[in-house]
Amino acid sequence: MQCLRCGREVTEGQVFCCACADLMAKHPVNPNTVVTLPERSLRERTNAPRKPQRTEEDTDHLHHTILQLRLWICMLMAALMLCVAFLTWQELSQEKKPAIGQNYNSILDQTGSTP
């Protein structure tokens, strides 16, 4: 059977799904009130029912997957920071070499010192 309000699958003997029943419980109607349900269009009848709500197991699995993703992102960021730190240290610890075409004597000649 399908819920009369939203079209979700419901167990035999039920008229409304749990979500619709909870929503209707918030807005009670006098038991003697006559209610007419509108006829569903052909398009609504042929649509597939909505997805069932997530179970607790699905939610736990989703949270576990999110935590794993966060861990991988943190490890990737830490590795990236280590690479940047190593390259910065390597660049700062290297001695400055003269430009191409210059040697020790030509650098001293430019400053005016004699060897």
C-alpha positions as CSV (number, residue, x, y, z in Angstrom):
1,M,0.0,0.0,0.0
2,Q,0.9,3.6,-0.4
3,C,0.5,6.6,2.0
4,L,-2.6,8.6,1.0
5,R,-0.7,11.8,1.6
6,C,2.7,11.4,0.1
7,G,2.7,8.1,-1.7
8,R,5.5,6.3,0.2
9,E,5.2,2.6,0.8
10,V,3.5,1.7,4.1
11,T,2.8,-1.6,5.7
12,E,-0.5,-3.4,5.2
13,G,-3.3,-1.9,7.3
14,Q,-1.8,1.6,7.5
15,V,-3.2,4.6,5.7
16,F,-0.4,7.1,6.3
17,C,3.4,6.8,6.6
18,C,5.1,7.6,9.9
19,A,6.3,11.0,8.7
20,C,2.8,12.1,7.6
21,A,1.2,10.7,10.7
22,D,3.7,12.7,12.9
23,L,2.9,15.8,10.9
24,M,-0.8,15.3,11.2
25,A,-0.5,14.7,14.9
26,K,0.8,18.2,15.3
27,H,-2.4,19.6,13.8
28,P,-5.3,17.4,15.2
29,V,-8.7,17.5,13.5
30,N,-12.1,16.9,15.2
31,P,-13.0,13.1,14.7
32,N,-16.4,14.0,13.4
33,T,-15.0,16.2,10.6
34,V,-15.7,14.9,7.1
35,V,-12.5,14.8,5.0
36,T,-12.4,14.3,1.3
37,L,-9.2,13.3,-0.4
38,P,-8.5,14.7,-3.8
39,E,-8.2,12.3,-6.7
40,R,-4.6,11.8,-7.7
41,S,-3.7,12.6,-11.2
42,L,-2.4,9.9,-13.5
43,R,1.1,11.3,-13.3
44,E,1.2,11.1,-9.5
45,R,0.0,7.5,-9.6
46,T,2.7,6.4,-12.0
47,N,5.6,8.1,-10.1
48,A,7.9,5.8,-8.1
49,P,7.4,6.1,-4.3
50,R,9.8,8.3,-2.4
51,K,12.9,6.9,-1.0
52,P,12.6,5.4,2.5
53,Q,14.1,7.5,5.3
54,R,17.6,6.7,6.4
55,T,18.0,4.1,9.1
56,E,20.3,4.5,12.1
57,E,22.8,2.1,10.5
58,D,23.0,4.2,7.3
59,T,23.4,7.4,9.4
60,D,26.2,5.8,11.4
61,H,27.9,4.6,8.2
62,L,27.7,8.1,6.8
63,H,29.2,9.7,9.9
64,H,32.0,7.1,9.8
65,T,32.7,7.9,6.2
66,I,32.8,11.6,6.9
67,L,35.3,11.1,9.8
68,Q,37.5,9.0,7.5
69,L,37.4,11.8,4.9
70,R,38.4,14.4,7.5
71,L,41.3,12.2,8.7
72,W,42.6,11.9,5.1
73,I,42.3,15.6,4.5
74,C,44.2,16.3,7.7
75,M,47.0,13.9,6.8
76,L,47.2,15.4,3.3
77,M,47.5,18.9,4.8
78,A,50.2,17.8,7.3
79,A,52.2,16.2,4.5
80,L,51.9,19.3,2.4
81,M,53.0,21.5,5.2
82,L,56.0,19.2,5.8
83,C,57.0,19.4,2.1
84,V,56.7,23.2,2.2
85,A,58.8,23.4,5.4
86,F,61.5,21.1,3.9
87,L,61.7,23.0,0.7
88,T,61.9,26.3,2.5
89,W,64.7,25.0,4.8
90,Q,66.6,23.6,1.8
91,E,66.3,27.0,0.0
92,L,67.5,29.0,3.0
93,S,70.4,26.7,3.8
94,Q,71.9,26.8,0.3
95,E,74.8,29.1,-0.4
96,K,74.2,31.8,-3.0
97,K,76.2,30.9,-6.1
98,P,77.4,33.5,-8.6
99,A,75.4,34.1,-11.7
100,I,76.4,32.3,-14.9
101,G,79.5,33.9,-16.4
102,Q,80.8,35.3,-13.1
103,N,83.5,33.8,-11.0
104,Y,85.2,34.8,-7.7
105,N,87.6,37.2,-9.3
106,S,85.0,39.1,-11.4
107,I,82.8,39.6,-8.3
108,L,85.8,41.1,-6.4
109,D,86.7,43.3,-9.4
110,Q,83.2,44.8,-9.4
111,T,83.4,45.7,-5.7
112,G,86.8,47.3,-6.1
113,S,88.8,44.9,-3.8
114,T,92.0,43.3,-4.8
115,P,92.7,39.7,-4.2
